[in-house]
Amino acid sequence: MAFWSTTKNNATQAKAQDIKWRASPRGDYYRLYMLDDLTPLKIDGVGGVYLVWHGGVKPGWLLAGNAADLGEVFRELMKDRDIRDYDGRGGVFISWSPIKSEFRDGVVHYLARSIKPVFECEFNSREDAIPVMLPR
């Protein structure tokens, strides 16, 4: 819990949208490299925004992004050696939220500015940042 509370800005949280980050049926977030098959997640062909982070003693944000097909993006992330290097630091976790295409860049713009992830986030910086709540 400390990780999430240190990355939140209470002033912006009141205005931020709750985009209902997806978690497992048990309520915990999916560990990327523990997923053998993404089919049960029903994200193939689903567009939205996503977050990637690592756990451990000093957890950190790795990446925020948007995609027209979240399943395809997560499959590519599973092959990414730079992301995999963080799995030994307490696991690499993912969450996503289906978001209409016209709002995705704004949400990622806000996330990239707020959480300052390790890896560069791709988004249209001309889009206004759309404040959203982070996963809890």
Beta strands, then each sheet from edge to edge (+ up, - down):
strand 1: 30-31
strand 2: 48-54
strand 3: 60-67
strand 4: 92-98
sheet 1: 1+ 4- 2+ 3-
end
